[in-house]
Amino acid sequence: MSRVLHSPFAIRHSRIAVRALAFAAALAASTGAASAQSTYGAPPADLAARLDALVRAYPDFIARHEGGYVVLRDGTKFAISDGRTDKSFDELLEKPDIDDMFYAAYPDGAKPQAPAKNFDPGRARFEPLFIAMYGDCFKGEVTKRLRAVEWLPAHHGGKVMITTANGVDRALEAVSRELDKLPDELIRFLKPNAGTYNCRAIAGSTARSMHAYGASIDINVAYSAYWRWGGHPEAPVWTNRIPFEIVEIFRRHGFIWGGYWYHYDTMHFEYRPELLTDSAGAKAD
């Protein structure tokens, strides 16, 4: 494909425009589905492209996808679909297959706003794949891969434990370096952090948290909002105080943000480059 843009400035702004258009389409689709959708599990129309992004995002572990399977480098095969298209939303989150992870398009680079009902891109995680990559914390496999990373060293933020699998530790170091350069008035949102590794399930769920893999971080809880705290657990009222500058720095290095979720968790960032528009770029920064 020929390229007509040559300057880094033009290329960057072209990518921003593409992300904005993609988000607008995803938001329109999710908003339209929110009032009518009662079952989940059907694969997205662009599943092949999503699976390509999954392979690119985790090259140390995933070799390819073919014939209805994701194939790991050690030969392990995971079925992409369990054949179910009639899942409730709770079933989608508790027992997703691989294509369920892409049921909602992540609003990559978009300004935060109230999401459509059950629009939680990234909350569906196919657990066997993540255990294969990061280990099973209940068997002591995750702690062997953890490394202490300096958190905001210029602001004496201490250290956090993060996995070395998939280069998550290096990605978080890059995030920390950029965050350290923000104006002082933004550091209060980041320090003290609320933790990284924690071998646990998600609150109110049997599914494992990304903290159980050592692949996520929560920032300062004092400025954060969480849907279970809002007093309306059956119909969360979205709220957020985390500055967009912080969200964007995490995104550039492969982390998604829980503030884009209908079941919002604005302190939460997890390493999920397969959900970002340019997963290869996210890893390369």
MARMAR-133317 format. One line per field, with one value per residue (C-alpha): x, z, y; residue in one letter; residue number from 1. Coordinates in nm, 3 decimals, decimal comma, padded with zeros to 5 digits, m for minus. Example, Ala and Ser with C-alpha at 12.3 -4.5 7.8 and 13.67 -1.06 7.14 Angstrom:
X = 01,230;01,367
Z = 00,780;00,714
Y = m00,450;m00,106
resn = A;S
resi = 1;2
end
This chain:
X = 00,000;00,143;00,191;00,099;00,191;00,558;00,608;00,585;00,340;00,108;00,131;00,057;m00,249;m00,370;m00,357;m00,545;m00,816;m00,843;m00,873;m01,141;m01,346;m01,307;m01,421;m01,720;m01,830;m01,773;m01,959;m02,252;m02,269;m02,244;m02,500;m02,745;m02,693;m02,711;m03,088;m03,163;m02,881;m02,966;m02,725;m02,355;m02,102;m02,128;m01,785;m01,718;m01,733;m01,361;m01,251;m00,963;m00,808;m00,857;m00,682;m00,396;m00,359;m00,358;m00,071;00,126;00,069;00,221;00,490;00,681;00,389;00,149;00,267;m00,042;m00,414;m00,546;m00,836;m01,040;m00,754;m00,497;m00,169;00,098;00,469;00,481;00,216;m00,080;m00,403;m00,699;m01,033;m01,127;m01,498;m01,695;m01,989;m02,214;m02,389;m02,652;m02,447;m02,572;m02,344;m02,230;m02,148;m01,952;m01,729;m01,710;m01,651;m01,547;m01,393;m01,123;m01,354;m01,553;m01,250;m01,329;m01,703;m01,659;m01,403;m01,172;m01,213;m00,845;m00,736;m01,088;m01,178;m01,352;m01,730;m02,016;m02,016;m02,314;m02,465;m02,232;m01,969;m01,665;m01,389;m01,113;m01,306;m01,367;m01,042;m00,989;m00,826;m00,633;m00,444;m00,343;m00,236;m00,027;00,150;00,183;00,147;m00,098;m00,062;m00,232;00,054;00,323;00,409;00,354;00,581;00,883;00,846;00,792;01,045;01,062;01,015;01,076;00,747;00,785;01,146;01,174;00,885;00,998;00,707;00,875;00,875;00,607;00,620;00,528;00,565;00,853;00,641;00,556;00,789;00,523;00,792;00,968;00,639;00,555;00,903;00,843;00,507;00,670;00,937;00,675;00,450;00,745;00,765;00,405;00,333;00,339;m00,037;m00,095;00,137;m00,123;m00,337;m00,052;00,108;00,072;m00,024;m00,281;m00,091;00,008;00,037;m00,237;m00,337;m00,713;m01,036;m01,229;m01,463;m01,798;m01,664;m01,481;m01,274;m00,916;m00,815;m00,530;m00,358;m00,333;m00,095;00,114;00,016;m00,179;m00,149;m00,398;m00,313;m00,409;m00,742;m00,814;m00,892;m01,046;m01,400;m01,528;m01,872;m01,936;m01,874;m02,127;m02,439;m02,606;m02,458;m02,750;m02,717;m02,373;m02,352;m02,023;m01,785;m01,416;m01,147;m00,838;m00,680;m00,673;m00,299;m00,239;m00,464;m00,281;00,063;m00,044;m00,204;00,112;00,281;00,011;m00,211;m00,588;m00,789;m01,086;m01,234;m01,372;m01,593;m01,964;m01,861;m01,592;m01,268;m01,080;m00,773;m00,709;m00,465;m00,378;m00,143;m00,362;m00,193;m00,409;m00,703;m00,525;m00,539;m00,165;m00,059;00,280;00,339;00,238;00,504;00,770;00,765
Z = 00,000;m00,099;00,168;00,103;00,450;00,520;00,820;01,173;01,260;00,974;01,046;01,415;01,347;01,083;01,338;01,591;01,334;01,254;01,626;01,671;01,381;01,506;01,853;01,720;01,527;01,826;02,061;01,822;01,786;02,159;02,241;01,995;02,133;02,495;02,514;02,317;02,369;02,622;02,512;02,429;02,271;01,898;01,748;01,625;01,252;01,245;01,445;01,209;01,257;01,634;01,641;01,432;01,695;01,970;01,804;01,753;02,112;02,273;02,036;02,314;02,377;02,081;01,751;01,531;01,494;01,249;01,198;01,484;01,736;01,890;01,891;02,150;02,086;02,306;02,088;02,320;02,133;02,261;02,080;01,972;02,023;02,262;02,021;02,257;02,143;02,417;02,721;02,981;03,057;03,379;03,187;02,935;03,214;03,418;03,138;02,818;02,520;02,317;02,078;02,375;02,474;02,172;02,226;02,273;02,091;02,326;02,274;02,197;02,246;02,295;02,553;02,851;02,865;03,012;02,838;02,710;02,932;02,975;02,754;02,939;02,680;02,833;03,127;02,947;02,975;02,859;03,176;03,036;02,796;03,068;03,299;03,016;02,972;03,328;03,544;03,806;04,118;04,330;04,240;04,311;03,943;03,911;04,194;04,027;03,738;03,936;03,940;04,148;03,932;04,046;04,054;03,990;04,115;04,072;04,316;04,554;04,470;04,593;04,412;04,273;04,182;03,822;03,594;03,350;03,116;02,788;02,891;03,118;03,361;03,087;02,968;03,319;03,359;03,041;03,177;03,505;03,326;03,132;03,431;03,629;03,383;03,437;03,625;04,001;04,029;03,840;04,055;04,332;04,114;04,093;04,435;04,647;04,416;04,534;04,433;04,157;04,220;04,427;04,390;04,396;04,202;04,093;04,365;04,338;04,080;04,041;03,749;03,826;03,840;03,618;03,948;03,994;03,697;03,812;03,494;03,628;03,861;04,056;04,106;04,397;04,535;04,690;04,344;04,195;04,139;04,136;04,029;04,345;04,559;04,378;04,559;04,236;04,163;03,938;03,729;03,779;03,742;03,565;03,719;03,674;03,805;03,645;03,394;03,034;03,013;03,251;03,054;02,731;02,876;02,988;02,649;02,459;02,636;02,599;02,904;02,894;03,151;03,363;03,338;02,993;03,141;03,224;03,541;03,589;03,786;03,726;03,932;03,726;03,435;03,289;03,016;02,719;02,396;02,186;02,244;02,124;01,769;01,717;01,948;01,779;01,827;02,190;02,250;02,051;02,246
Y = 00,000;00,336;00,602;00,965;01,096;01,144;01,370;01,222;01,502;01,411;01,038;01,090;01,303;01,061;00,780;00,994;01,058;00,687;00,603;00,868;00,733;00,376;00,477;00,667;00,358;00,129;00,361;00,391;00,015;m00,048;00,220;00,075;m00,274;m00,169;m00,138;m00,455;m00,706;m00,975;m01,248;m01,252;m01,483;m01,419;m01,349;m00,995;m00,933;m00,845;m01,151;m01,240;m00,896;m00,920;m01,258;m01,117;m00,844;m01,108;m01,293;m00,970;m00,861;m01,173;m01,306;m01,481;m01,714;m01,718;m01,865;m01,825;m01,879;m02,133;m02,372;m02,235;m02,245;m02,015;m02,208;m02,138;m02,176;m02,484;m02,650;m02,592;m02,522;m02,323;m02,325;m01,974;m02,037;m02,255;m02,243;m02,051;m01,735;m01,725;m01,620;m01,379;m01,085;m01,254;m01,573;m01,368;m01,239;m01,559;m01,812;m01,633;m01,803;m01,628;m01,446;m01,313;m01,106;m00,887;m00,847;m00,470;m00,256;m00,068;00,311;00,359;00,719;00,858;01,120;00,955;00,966;00,762;00,421;00,227;m00,041;m00,342;m00,181;m00,321;m00,375;m00,586;m00,731;m01,063;m01,263;m01,620;m01,750;m02,051;m01,825;m01,580;m01,862;m02,009;m01,675;m01,547;m01,858;m01,978;m01,768;m02,035;m02,268;m02,009;m01,968;m01,592;m01,477;m01,639;m01,396;m01,077;m00,793;m00,478;m00,168;00,189;00,380;00,754;00,760;01,138;01,171;00,894;00,666;00,350;00,018;m00,211;m00,580;m00,657;m00,957;m00,989;m01,206;m01,031;m00,747;m00,597;m00,481;m00,285;m00,139;m00,020;00,129;00,328;00,443;00,547;00,751;00,945;00,998;01,131;01,422;01,536;01,859;01,820;01,877;01,549;01,335;01,323;01,096;00,845;00,843;00,644;00,361;00,108;m00,205;m00,441;m00,816;m00,977;m01,344;m01,299;m01,315;m01,007;m00,880;m01,056;m01,302;m01,631;m01,496;m01,398;m01,037;m00,921;m00,846;m01,224;m01,231;m00,935;m00,750;m00,452;m00,155;00,055;00,421;00,646;00,526;00,868;01,013;00,701;00,577;00,220;00,107;m00,095;00,215;00,432;00,312;00,192;m00,154;m00,252;00,066;00,223;00,599;00,664;00,915;00,993;01,229;01,071;01,316;01,202;01,273;00,983;00,747;00,829;00,762;00,416;00,350;00,429;00,141;m00,123;m00,067;m00,032;00,166;00,060;00,409;00,327;00,056;00,073;m00,114;00,148;00,115;00,438;00,348;00,034;m00,015;m00,355;m00,470;m00,568;m00,453;m00,685;m00,449;m00,137;m00,005;m00,044;m00,327;m00,360;00,012;m00,013;m00,276;m00,095;00,233
resn = M;S;R;V;L;H;S;P;F;A;I;R;H;S;R;I;A;V;R;A;L;A;F;A;A;A;L;A;A;S;T;G;A;A;S;A;Q;S;T;Y;G;A;P;P;A;D;L;A;A;R;L;D;A;L;V;R;A;Y;P;D;F;I;A;R;H;E;G;G;Y;V;V;L;R;D;G;T;K;F;A;I;S;D;G;R;T;D;K;S;F;D;E;L;L;E;K;P;D;I;D;D;M;F;Y;A;A;Y;P;D;G;A;K;P;Q;A;P;A;K;N;F;D;P;G;R;A;R;F;E;P;L;F;I;A;M;Y;G;D;C;F;K;G;E;V;T;K;R;L;R;A;V;E;W;L;P;A;H;H;G;G;K;V;M;I;T;T;A;N;G;V;D;R;A;L;E;A;V;S;R;E;L;D;K;L;P;D;E;L;I;R;F;L;K;P;N;A;G;T;Y;N;C;R;A;I;A;G;S;T;A;R;S;M;H;A;Y;G;A;S;I;D;I;N;V;A;Y;S;A;Y;W;R;W;G;G;H;P;E;A;P;V;W;T;N;R;I;P;F;E;I;V;E;I;F;R;R;H;G;F;I;W;G;G;Y;W;Y;H;Y;D;T;M;H;F;E;Y;R;P;E;L;L;T;D;S;A;G;A;K;A;D
resi = 1;2;3;4;5;6;7;8;9;10;11;12;13;14;15;16;17;18;19;20;21;22;23;24;25;26;27;28;29;30;31;32;33;34;35;36;37;38;39;40;41;42;43;44;45;46;47;48;49;50;51;52;53;54;55;56;57;58;59;60;61;62;63;64;65;66;67;68;69;70;71;72;73;74;75;76;77;78;79;80;81;82;83;84;85;86;87;88;89;90;91;92;93;94;95;96;97;98;99;100;101;102;103;104;105;106;107;108;109;110;111;112;113;114;115;116;117;118;119;120;121;122;123;124;125;126;127;128;129;130;131;132;133;134;135;136;137;138;139;140;141;142;143;144;145;146;147;148;149;150;151;152;153;154;155;156;157;158;159;160;161;162;163;164;165;166;167;168;169;170;171;172;173;174;175;176;177;178;179;180;181;182;183;184;185;186;187;188;189;190;191;192;193;194;195;196;197;198;199;200;201;202;203;204;205;206;207;208;209;210;211;212;213;214;215;216;217;218;219;220;221;222;223;224;225;226;227;228;229;230;231;232;233;234;235;236;237;238;239;240;241;242;243;244;245;246;247;248;249;250;251;252;253;254;255;256;257;258;259;260;261;262;263;264;265;266;267;268;269;270;271;272;273;274;275;276;277;278;279;280;281;282;283;284;285
end
